[in-house]
């Protein structure tokens, strides 16, 4: 497995596990839920970019629906996503 794909896969799995923990709580705080979701999205984007760069294959997540969040939260989430992409030396588009 390529190092970049393996690294982004580990980040995606970590983000998914944290998301599941947050969402499984008896009371789910909205900010924690949004942050956990943003991390999953950022990690999925990084994984998709790594796979695409290595293989040219399209995203396996094409059917994901954008959540209906307010504009400020979306900007914050996109900023966090871009930071993850930069951390993995993936171009931010």
C-alpha positions, 0 to 999 in steps of 0.5 A: 500500500502506498505510504500516502494512502495508508497515512490518509486511511489511518486518519480517516479511520481515526476520524470515523471512530471519534465521530462514532464516539461523539454520536453514540453519547446519550446527549450529543453536543451540537458543536462536538458533532459538527467538529467530528463530522468536519474531521471525517469529511476532511479525512475522507477528502484527503484519502480521496485525493491520495487515491486519485493522485496515485491511481486516477480513480474517482472518489468513492464518496461521490454520493455524500450529501453536504450537511445543512449548516450555517455559513459560518460553520461551513467556512470553519469546516472548510478551513479545517479540511484545508488544513488537513489537506495541507498537512498531507501536502495535498493541493487545496482546490 
